[in-house]
Amino acid sequence: MNTPSATPTSGLVLLECLVAGTTHRENLRQHEPALYLGQLLQLVREADSKYDDWAVKVLTAEAEAGVWLGYLPEVRNETVARLLDAGYPLQARLTHKAWDEDWLQLEVEVVLLSQ
């Protein structure tokens, strides 16, 4: 599991995408006000997912109680999953958030950190 720090870091942007599944996350409406642009998020590999072989969860970066926001989209997550599996340092940052009725649109960028 990668737990990002609170300090923005530099690196190579690998992916920009909407977070999938936000409509299925309970209590997301109560957590949304605490989400802010530029916020660092953690990416957690879910290798045992029965729905997606390359599942990658997106969570807030609180050390033990991060809020599960959703997943990287299934059609765009394989490279990120493989890099996480290989131990590469990845981080996500929130770049956009907006409500569309009951759907919270969260856009993130996934960054391969400079070493």
C-alpha positions as CSV (number, residue, x, y, z in Angstrom):
1,M,0.0,0.0,0.0
2,N,1.3,3.5,-0.9
3,T,0.5,6.2,1.6
4,P,1.2,9.6,0.2
5,S,2.6,12.4,2.2
6,A,0.9,15.8,2.5
7,T,3.6,17.4,0.4
8,P,3.1,17.6,-3.3
9,T,5.8,15.7,-5.2
10,S,7.1,15.6,-8.7
11,G,7.1,12.8,-11.1
12,L,5.7,11.4,-14.4
13,V,1.9,11.6,-14.8
14,L,0.8,8.2,-16.0
15,L,-2.9,8.5,-16.1
16,E,-5.7,11.1,-15.8
17,C,-9.1,9.7,-15.2
18,L,-12.4,9.8,-13.3
19,V,-12.7,7.6,-10.3
20,A,-15.2,4.8,-11.0
21,G,-17.8,3.6,-8.6
22,T,-18.4,6.8,-6.5
23,T,-22.1,6.3,-6.7
24,H,-21.7,3.0,-4.8
25,R,-19.7,4.4,-1.9
26,E,-21.9,4.9,1.1
27,N,-21.6,8.2,3.0
28,L,-19.5,9.8,0.3
29,R,-21.7,12.9,0.5
30,Q,-20.7,13.5,4.1
31,H,-17.0,13.1,3.2
32,E,-17.0,15.2,0.1
33,P,-16.6,18.6,1.8
34,A,-13.2,17.4,3.2
35,L,-11.9,16.6,-0.4
36,Y,-9.9,19.4,-2.0
37,L,-8.1,19.9,-5.3
38,G,-4.5,18.8,-5.1
39,Q,-5.2,16.4,-2.2
40,L,-2.9,13.4,-2.2
41,L,-4.7,10.1,-2.4
42,Q,-3.5,6.5,-1.9
43,L,-3.8,3.7,-4.4
44,V,-4.3,0.2,-3.0
45,R,-4.1,-2.9,-5.2
46,E,-7.1,-5.2,-4.8
47,A,-5.6,-8.3,-6.4
48,D,-8.3,-10.6,-5.2
49,S,-11.2,-8.7,-6.8
50,K,-13.7,-11.1,-8.3
51,Y,-14.8,-8.4,-10.8
52,D,-11.5,-7.0,-12.1
53,D,-8.1,-8.7,-12.3
54,W,-6.4,-5.3,-12.2
55,A,-8.5,-3.5,-9.5
56,V,-6.9,-0.5,-7.9
57,K,-8.8,1.3,-5.0
58,V,-8.6,5.0,-4.6
59,L,-8.7,6.2,-0.9
60,T,-8.0,9.4,1.0
61,A,-4.6,9.3,2.6
62,E,-5.5,9.1,6.3
63,A,-3.1,6.6,7.8
64,E,-5.5,4.0,9.1
65,A,-9.0,5.2,8.3
66,G,-8.8,6.4,4.7
67,V,-12.2,7.0,3.0
68,W,-12.7,4.6,0.1
69,L,-13.7,6.8,-2.9
70,G,-13.9,4.3,-5.7
71,Y,-11.6,2.6,-8.2
72,L,-9.4,3.4,-11.2
73,P,-11.5,2.6,-14.2
74,E,-11.4,-1.0,-15.3
75,V,-10.4,-0.2,-18.9
76,R,-7.5,2.0,-17.8
77,N,-6.0,0.4,-14.7
78,E,-3.7,-2.5,-15.8
79,T,-0.5,-0.5,-16.1
80,V,-1.0,1.1,-12.7
81,A,-1.9,-2.3,-11.1
82,R,1.3,-3.9,-12.6
83,L,3.5,-1.0,-11.3
84,L,1.9,-1.3,-7.9
85,D,2.5,-5.1,-7.9
86,A,6.1,-4.4,-8.8
87,G,6.6,-2.0,-5.9
88,Y,6.9,1.2,-7.9
89,P,6.1,4.4,-5.9
90,L,2.8,5.8,-7.2
91,Q,0.6,8.5,-5.9
92,A,-2.7,10.0,-6.9
93,R,-3.8,13.6,-6.7
94,L,-7.4,15.0,-6.9
95,T,-7.6,17.4,-9.8
96,H,-11.4,17.9,-10.1
97,K,-14.6,17.3,-8.1
98,A,-18.2,18.2,-8.9
99,W,-21.6,16.9,-8.2
100,D,-23.9,15.9,-11.1
101,E,-27.1,15.2,-9.2
102,D,-26.3,12.2,-7.0
103,W,-23.0,11.4,-8.8
104,L,-19.8,12.8,-7.3
105,Q,-17.3,13.2,-10.2
106,L,-13.8,12.9,-8.9
107,E,-10.9,13.2,-11.4
108,V,-7.4,12.2,-10.4
109,E,-4.0,12.0,-11.9
110,V,-1.7,9.1,-11.1
111,V,1.9,9.9,-10.8
112,L,5.1,7.8,-10.9
113,L,7.2,9.5,-8.3
114,S,10.8,10.6,-9.0
115,Q,13.3,8.7,-7.0
